[in-house]
Amino acid sequence: MGFVTQNRIMKDIHQEKIIILDFGSQYTQLIARRVREEHVYCEIVPYNHCLTDSDREHLKGIILSGGPSSVYQDEAPLCDASIFDMGVPVLGICYGMQATSRLLGGEVAQAEKREFGRAMLTIDDNKSLFDGIDSAQLEVWMSHGDRIEALPKGFKTIAHTSDSPYAAIADETGRIFGLQFHPEVDHTKRGAEILQNFLYKVCGCSPSWTMASFAQFAIDKARLEAGDGKILCGLSGGVDSSVAAMLLHKAVGERLTCLFINNGLLRKNEAEDVIKMYRDQFYLNVVYVDASERFLTKLAGVVDPEEKRKIIGGEFIAVFDEESKKLGEFEFLAQGTLYPDVIESVSVRGPSATIKSHHNVGGLPKDMRFKLIEPLRELFKDEVRALGKELGLSDEIVWRHPFPGPGLAVRILGEITEERLNILREADHIFISKLKETGVYHDVWQAFAVLLPVKTVGVMGDERSYENVVALRSVTSRDGMTADWGQIPYDLLADVSNKIINEVRGINRVVYDISSKPPSTIEWE
């Protein structure tokens, strides 16, 4: 695609933007999501990112995230102070507020009393960030052990708590603000209004970032990027790959070929359902490859979860490479890479550690003969779902629960065998079917069954049994970053348990997982 043409398309969709400088907070992505929810486009960059001419174009404001460091420590992460002279509003949140104060001549020190969790904020000035918030006090969420002891010149306090005399500060002449609390988390009452005030009233943004406008932008961009080339897309049947495939189909039509690889680790009837839906309903060119025996042979005797993942990932790449060569020449490989994948995989989260690697980014061979095309790499999961609706995908696809890349291999603790896979498939199918029948499926973020590597004594009929245990797991979440266990009605759980034990040979006990994330993860492996 020519640079001028591509640049024009980018300008059309990103007329306004907010840049978030990341200092390593666990909430940085959440800030970005909250900004996007207000239909304002934003990007996350590392705290030490040098803003380019492209970054500055259409820039309406800058947000400095929180972070785990203390600004007075040696080698504490600090951004370039020149951002305060760019003529756009700046909002520092938690560590970002302390960094702002430090860079502009204020004093920050360890607090005598730390604030973690809920705190009562007293608003001293109802203008700017607190405009329209008539309450004198507000419940907010704090997470800090340092505090500002002296304000930079030209700043004033606009809110305080009993332990933070400068819980919110402002230099309204320079349109620079700081919040010691986190407005982006649900625990802060009216936090959305505070961010709205910054975006709309301080920065002058308009709500122009919509999925309708992005859908046409993404189709045009993909069409130009692909030119006359052919695209190969790995299709799994999940939300991300489905939306990417539909978008590219609208962009290039028959020049898109989708490759569906059955690794033998799929849910009940999954391969058949995916092929039928995409071939018969959406008229996509889908090539089906059954490599289940190959994967199960490689996994024989393997019990370590990380080794399972590596084997499955490596084998998938090998199968994909072999099968793609049989299909002819393709210039592009399409992936359903999302914005969180990009952020975490390239460690743009400032000094924070990358928690895990993603198969979509960085897992491909270095000598890959394709050019990558990733139409979703600017989007969060909820935005992908909204885009799917814009493209005409059904609720069944758009609201499908996340499914791990290694499939049922990470939901079978211990060795993977065909027998154990069939046991888990049946139990999982009963659980999910009951959730759908009762309307509970869409009330939870994710639900599934896990086959445990233990057997327990039971009594079935008049005989003693010694069989497997299956654990049921459901969670509620907005983005999977944090999650609470799903409080499914007891009578529904009892019905599911009874049906599994009666109908699935090899299971005599069902348990329910009531752990949250953190400290637990959503998946068991």
Rosetta blueprint (number, residue, H / E / L):
1 M L
2 G L
3 F H
4 V H
5 T H
6 Q H
7 N H
8 R H
9 I H
10 M H
11 K H
12 D H
13 I H
14 H L
15 Q L
16 E L
17 K E
18 I E
19 I E
20 I E
21 L E
22 D E
23 F L
24 G L
25 S L
26 Q L
27 Y L
28 T H
29 Q H
30 L H
31 I H
32 A H
33 R H
34 R H
35 V H
36 R H
37 E H
38 E L
39 H L
40 V L
41 Y L
42 C E
43 E E
44 I E
45 V E
46 P E
47 Y L
48 N L
49 H L
50 C L
51 L L
52 T L
53 D H
54 S H
55 D H
56 R H
57 E L
58 H L
59 L E
60 K E
61 G E
62 I E
63 I E
64 L E
65 S L
66 G L
67 G L
68 P L
69 S L
70 S L
71 V L
72 Y L
73 Q L
74 D L
75 E L
76 A L
77 P L
78 L L
79 C L
80 D L
81 A H
82 S H
83 I H
84 F H
85 D H
86 M L
87 G L
88 V L
89 P L
90 V E
91 L E
92 G E
93 I E
94 C L
95 Y H
96 G H
97 M H
98 Q H
99 A H
100 T H
101 S H
102 R H
103 L H
104 L L
105 G L
106 G L
107 E E
108 V E
109 A E
110 Q E
111 A E
112 E E
113 K E
114 R E
115 E E
116 F E
117 G E
118 R E
119 A E
120 M E
121 L E
122 T E
123 I E
124 D L
125 D L
126 N L
127 K L
128 S H
129 L H
130 F H
131 D L
132 G L
133 I L
134 D L
135 S L
136 A L
137 Q E
138 L E
139 E E
140 V E
141 W E
142 M E
143 S E
144 H E
145 G E
146 D E
147 R E
148 I E
149 E E
150 A E
151 L L
152 P L
153 K L
154 G L
155 F L
156 K E
157 T E
158 I E
159 A E
160 H E
161 T L
162 S L
163 D L
164 S L
165 P L
166 Y L
167 A L
168 A E
169 I E
170 A E
171 D E
172 E L
173 T L
174 G L
175 R L
176 I E
177 F E
178 G E
179 L E
180 Q L
181 F L
182 H L
183 P L
184 E L
185 V L
186 D L
187 H L
188 T L
189 K L
190 R L
191 G H
192 A H
193 E H
194 I H
195 L H
196 Q H
197 N H
198 F H
199 L H
200 Y H
201 K H
202 V H
203 C L
204 G L
205 C L
206 S L
207 P L
208 S L
209 W L
210 T L
211 M H
212 A H
213 S H
214 F H
215 A H
216 Q H
217 F H
218 A H
219 I H
220 D H
221 K H
222 A H
223 R H
224 L H
225 E H
226 A H
227 G L
228 D L
229 G L
230 K L
231 I E
232 L E
233 C E
234 G E
235 L L
236 S L
237 G L
238 G L
239 V H
240 D H
241 S H
242 S H
243 V H
244 A H
245 A H
246 M H
247 L H
248 L H
249 H H
250 K H
251 A H
252 V H
253 G H
254 E H
255 R H
256 L E
257 T E
258 C E
259 L E
260 F E
261 I E
262 N E
263 N L
264 G L
265 L L
266 L L
267 R L
268 K L
269 N L
270 E H
271 A H
272 E H
273 D H
274 V H
275 I H
276 K H
277 M H
278 Y H
279 R H
280 D H
281 Q H
282 F L
283 Y L
284 L L
285 N L
286 V E
287 V E
288 Y E
289 V E
290 D E
291 A L
292 S H
293 E H
294 R H
295 F H
296 L H
297 T H
298 K H
299 L H
300 A L
301 G L
302 V L
303 V L
304 D L
305 P H
306 E H
307 E H
308 K H
309 R H
310 K H
311 I H
312 I H
313 G H
314 G H
315 E H
316 F H
317 I H
318 A H
319 V H
320 F H
321 D H
322 E H
323 E H
324 S H
325 K H
326 K H
327 L L
328 G L
329 E L
330 F L
331 E L
332 F E
333 L E
334 A E
335 Q L
336 G L
337 T L
338 L L
339 Y H
340 P H
341 D H
342 V H
343 I H
344 E H
345 S H
346 V L
347 S L
348 V L
349 R L
350 G L
351 P L
352 S L
353 A L
354 T L
355 I L
356 K L
357 S L
358 H E
359 H L
360 N L
361 V E
362 G L
363 G L
364 L L
365 P L
366 K L
367 D L
368 M L
369 R L
370 F L
371 K E
372 L E
373 I E
374 E L
375 P L
376 L L
377 R L
378 E L
379 L L
380 F L
381 K H
382 D H
383 E H
384 V H
385 R H
386 A H
387 L H
388 G H
389 K H
390 E H
391 L L
392 G L
393 L L
394 S L
395 D H
396 E H
397 I H
398 V H
399 W L
400 R L
401 H L
402 P L
403 F L
404 P L
405 G L
406 P L
407 G H
408 L H
409 A H
410 V H
411 R L
412 I E
413 L L
414 G L
415 E L
416 I L
417 T L
418 E H
419 E H
420 R H
421 L H
422 N H
423 I H
424 L H
425 R H
426 E H
427 A H
428 D H
429 H H
430 I H
431 F H
432 I H
433 S H
434 K H
435 L H
436 K H
437 E H
438 T L
439 G L
440 V L
441 Y H
442 H H
443 D H
444 V L
445 W L
446 Q E
447 A E
448 F E
449 A E
450 V E
451 L E
452 L E
453 P E
454 V E
455 K E
456 T E
457 V E
458 G E
459 V E
460 M E
461 G L
462 D L
463 E E
464 R E
465 S E
466 Y E
467 E E
468 N E
469 V E
470 V E
471 A E
472 L E
473 R E
474 S E
475 V E
476 T E
477 S L
478 R L
479 D L
480 G L
481 M L
482 T L
483 A E
484 D E
485 W E
486 G L
487 Q L
488 I L
489 P L
490 Y H
491 D H
492 L H
493 L H
494 A H
495 D H
496 V H
497 S H
498 N H
499 K H
500 I H
501 I H
502 N H
503 E H
504 V L
505 R L
506 G L
507 I E
508 N E
509 R E
510 V E
511 V E
512 Y E
513 D L
514 I L
515 S L
516 S L
517 K E
518 P L
519 P L
520 S L
521 T L
522 I L
523 E L
524 W L
525 E L
